[in-house]
């Protein structure tokens, strides 16, 4: 980056803008309010989903948006282009999900700030644990590319870390 000026690109939700995802030119945002037990998944111009639970993570792939319902322990999925009907992508989440990433085949999330989990995007198999930490690394976010998973760890004191796990 060569610097530049900071620019506001959207309202960031009516509460607390928290998680971001991009697909093409479209920006997606979550409104994260854990104490209110509610959340919103939106674009910079349109509210897509209003959730009765805290939204802790966001990913977009192929015109589909994925997010975590923290208290209910579910990964949700729905159309990314307009207000549609959300369905459950993964309901076998044992703990509190945070951070969501998606690639061609799988959905990934952080569970209880301790584990990296994976389940097939198309369903049909139980989630598997890819990594488990000996101590909690905190509320973190997750990203994936063609070769690895990346996540933040900030709950173990300064400095915060970014970790990578090869696929």
KEDREN-316549 format. One record per residue (C-alpha): x, y, z; residue number from 1; residue in three letters. Coordinates in nm, 4 decimals, m for minus. Layout:
# residues N
REC_X_Y_Z_NUM_ALA
...
***
This chain:
# residues 167
REC_0.0000_0.0000_0.0000_1_UNK
REC_0.1195_0.3471_m0.0784_2_UNK
REC_m0.0965_0.5228_0.1763_3_UNK
REC_m0.3847_0.7431_0.0804_4_UNK
REC_m0.6784_0.8825_0.2625_5_UNK
REC_m0.9272_0.6992_0.4767_6_UNK
REC_m1.2705_0.6763_0.3136_7_UNK
REC_m1.6081_0.5761_0.4573_8_UNK
REC_m1.7729_0.3174_0.2332_9_UNK
REC_m2.0895_0.2364_0.4244_10_UNK
REC_m2.2746_0.2829_0.7487_11_UNK
REC_m2.1257_m0.0313_0.9026_12_UNK
REC_m2.4574_m0.1376_1.0523_13_UNK
REC_m2.6711_0.0316_1.3148_14_UNK
REC_m2.4678_m0.1122_1.6029_15_UNK
REC_m2.1090_m0.2265_1.5941_16_UNK
REC_m1.9523_m0.3105_1.2587_17_UNK
REC_m1.7291_m0.6099_1.3200_18_UNK
REC_m1.6682_m0.8706_1.0494_19_UNK
REC_m1.6054_m0.8003_0.6810_20_UNK
REC_m1.6062_m1.0077_0.3648_21_UNK
REC_m1.5531_m0.9173_m0.0008_22_UNK
REC_m1.6683_m1.0818_m0.3199_23_UNK
REC_m1.5833_m0.8923_m0.6345_24_UNK
REC_m1.6653_m0.5261_m0.5746_25_UNK
REC_m1.9294_m0.5992_m0.3065_26_UNK
REC_m1.8505_m0.5435_0.0623_27_UNK
REC_m2.0414_m0.7413_0.3297_28_UNK
REC_m2.0558_m0.6368_0.6958_29_UNK
REC_m2.1859_m0.7816_1.0223_30_UNK
REC_m2.3285_m0.5883_1.3129_31_UNK
REC_m2.1894_m0.7569_1.6250_32_UNK
REC_m2.3694_m0.6915_1.9543_33_UNK
REC_m2.3099_m0.9860_2.1880_34_UNK
REC_m2.4811_m0.8290_2.4877_35_UNK
REC_m2.7967_m0.7621_2.2837_36_UNK
REC_m2.7970_m1.1192_2.1471_37_UNK
REC_m2.8719_m0.9944_1.7978_38_UNK
REC_m2.6873_m0.9252_1.4777_39_UNK
REC_m2.7228_m0.8117_1.1210_40_UNK
REC_m2.5634_m0.9296_0.7972_41_UNK
REC_m2.5640_m0.6528_0.5374_42_UNK
REC_m2.3967_m0.5036_0.2353_43_UNK
REC_m2.2901_m0.1404_0.2438_44_UNK
REC_m2.6359_m0.0550_0.1028_45_UNK
REC_m2.8793_m0.3325_0.2026_46_UNK
REC_m2.9647_m0.5353_0.5150_47_UNK
REC_m2.9714_m0.9016_0.4109_48_UNK
REC_m3.0446_m1.0835_0.7394_49_UNK
REC_m3.1496_m0.9749_1.0866_50_UNK
REC_m3.0455_m1.2389_1.3384_51_UNK
REC_m3.1888_m1.3212_1.6822_52_UNK
REC_m2.8362_m1.4060_1.7960_53_UNK
REC_m2.4876_m1.2521_1.7963_54_UNK
REC_m2.3196_m1.2820_1.4567_55_UNK
REC_m1.9543_m1.3791_1.4986_56_UNK
REC_m1.7934_m1.4256_1.1595_57_UNK
REC_m1.8651_m1.3722_0.7909_58_UNK
REC_m1.7600_m1.5257_0.4592_59_UNK
REC_m1.8871_m1.5015_0.1015_60_UNK
REC_m1.8329_m1.7485_m0.1808_61_UNK
REC_m2.0100_m1.7809_m0.5160_62_UNK
REC_m2.2950_m1.5421_m0.4342_63_UNK
REC_m2.3643_m1.7122_m0.1018_64_UNK
REC_m2.2977_m1.5603_0.2408_65_UNK
REC_m2.2057_m1.7646_0.5518_66_UNK
REC_m2.2074_m1.6455_0.9140_67_UNK
REC_m2.1990_m1.7843_1.2683_68_UNK
REC_m2.4804_m1.7644_1.5217_69_UNK
REC_m2.2812_m1.7644_1.8419_70_UNK
REC_m2.5256_m1.8550_2.1181_71_UNK
REC_m2.7146_m2.1102_1.9090_72_UNK
REC_m2.3891_m2.2637_1.7804_73_UNK
REC_m2.4861_m2.2752_1.4136_74_UNK
REC_m2.3293_m2.1734_1.0838_75_UNK
REC_m2.5923_m2.0095_0.8636_76_UNK
REC_m2.6044_m1.9680_0.4852_77_UNK
REC_m2.8133_m1.7596_0.2469_78_UNK
REC_m2.8128_m1.5682_m0.0818_79_UNK
REC_m2.5673_m1.2769_m0.0869_80_UNK
REC_m2.7589_m1.0669_m0.3378_81_UNK
REC_m3.0860_m0.9819_m0.1653_82_UNK
REC_m3.2939_m1.0559_0.1411_83_UNK
REC_m3.3541_m1.4275_0.1154_84_UNK
REC_m3.4252_m1.7155_0.3439_85_UNK
REC_m3.1311_m1.8259_0.5539_86_UNK
REC_m3.0818_m2.1931_0.6248_87_UNK
REC_m2.8534_m2.3852_0.8571_88_UNK
REC_m2.5287_m2.4930_0.6880_89_UNK
REC_m2.3811_m2.6595_1.0002_90_UNK
REC_m2.5782_m2.7322_1.3169_91_UNK
REC_m2.3263_m2.9661_1.4786_92_UNK
REC_m2.1237_m2.6846_1.6339_93_UNK
REC_m2.0374_m2.7935_1.9874_94_UNK
REC_m1.9273_m2.4561_2.1255_95_UNK
REC_m1.9476_m2.0863_2.0401_96_UNK
REC_m1.8412_m2.0229_1.6782_97_UNK
REC_m1.6374_m1.7161_1.5841_98_UNK
REC_m1.4748_m1.6361_1.2525_99_UNK
REC_m1.5980_m1.8096_0.9378_100_UNK
REC_m1.4123_m1.8866_0.6151_101_UNK
REC_m1.5215_m2.0736_0.3026_102_UNK
REC_m1.3429_m2.2286_0.0066_103_UNK
REC_m1.4684_m2.4390_m0.2868_104_UNK
REC_m1.5328_m2.7453_m0.0725_105_UNK
REC_m1.5507_m2.6531_0.2957_106_UNK
REC_m1.6717_m2.4193_0.5669_107_UNK
REC_m1.4220_m2.3408_0.8453_108_UNK
REC_m1.4758_m2.1731_1.1828_109_UNK
REC_m1.3151_m2.1168_1.5193_110_UNK
REC_m1.4948_m2.2854_1.8075_111_UNK
REC_m1.4716_m2.1514_2.1647_112_UNK
REC_m1.1466_m1.9698_2.0814_113_UNK
REC_m0.9710_m2.3080_2.1012_114_UNK
REC_m1.0362_m2.5150_1.7900_115_UNK
REC_m1.0369_m2.4757_1.4113_116_UNK
REC_m1.3220_m2.6840_1.2667_117_UNK
REC_m1.4149_m2.7870_0.9113_118_UNK
REC_m1.7325_m2.9210_0.7503_119_UNK
REC_m1.8233_m2.9789_0.3841_120_UNK
REC_m2.0084_m2.6888_0.2175_121_UNK
REC_m2.2575_m2.9314_0.0685_122_UNK
REC_m2.3273_m3.1045_0.4019_123_UNK
REC_m2.3406_m3.4778_0.4535_124_UNK
REC_m2.0524_m3.5212_0.6989_125_UNK
REC_m1.9811_m3.4358_1.0600_126_UNK
REC_m1.7410_m3.1479_1.1356_127_UNK
REC_m1.3783_m3.2383_1.2018_128_UNK
REC_m1.1203_m3.0619_1.4193_129_UNK
REC_m0.8183_m2.9441_1.2193_130_UNK
REC_m0.6347_m2.7776_1.5074_131_UNK
REC_m0.6815_m2.7564_1.8844_132_UNK
REC_m0.4862_m2.5160_2.1031_133_UNK
REC_m0.3746_m2.6124_2.4550_134_UNK
REC_m0.5105_m2.2766_2.5769_135_UNK
REC_m0.7756_m2.0375_2.4483_136_UNK
REC_m0.6496_m1.7858_2.1939_137_UNK
REC_m0.9578_m1.5634_2.2161_138_UNK
REC_m1.2304_m1.4318_1.9901_139_UNK
REC_m1.0549_m1.4488_1.6573_140_UNK
REC_m1.1116_m1.4372_1.2844_141_UNK
REC_m1.0240_m1.6844_1.0120_142_UNK
REC_m0.9324_m1.6748_0.6416_143_UNK
REC_m0.8575_m1.9428_0.3824_144_UNK
REC_m0.6817_m1.9569_0.0470_145_UNK
REC_m0.5872_m2.2434_m0.1830_146_UNK
REC_m0.3068_m2.3710_0.0388_147_UNK
REC_m0.3737_m2.2805_0.4030_148_UNK
REC_m0.5970_m2.1525_0.6819_149_UNK
REC_m0.4989_m1.8327_0.8647_150_UNK
REC_m0.6305_m1.7079_1.1989_151_UNK
REC_m0.5635_m1.4430_1.4576_152_UNK
REC_m0.4678_m1.5148_1.8176_153_UNK
REC_m0.4932_m1.2261_2.0603_154_UNK
REC_m0.6200_m1.3824_2.3796_155_UNK
REC_m0.2789_m1.5035_2.4974_156_UNK
REC_m0.1318_m1.1602_2.5651_157_UNK
REC_0.0724_m0.9235_2.3522_158_UNK
REC_0.1767_m0.9422_2.0864_159_UNK
REC_m0.1186_m1.0864_1.8988_160_UNK
REC_m0.0304_m1.3476_1.6397_161_UNK
REC_m0.1445_m1.4633_1.2980_162_UNK
REC_m0.1128_m1.8386_1.2539_163_UNK
REC_m0.1165_m2.0554_0.9421_164_UNK
REC_m0.2107_m2.4206_0.8994_165_UNK
REC_m0.1433_m2.5901_0.5643_166_UNK
REC_m0.4414_m2.7685_0.4092_167_UNK
***
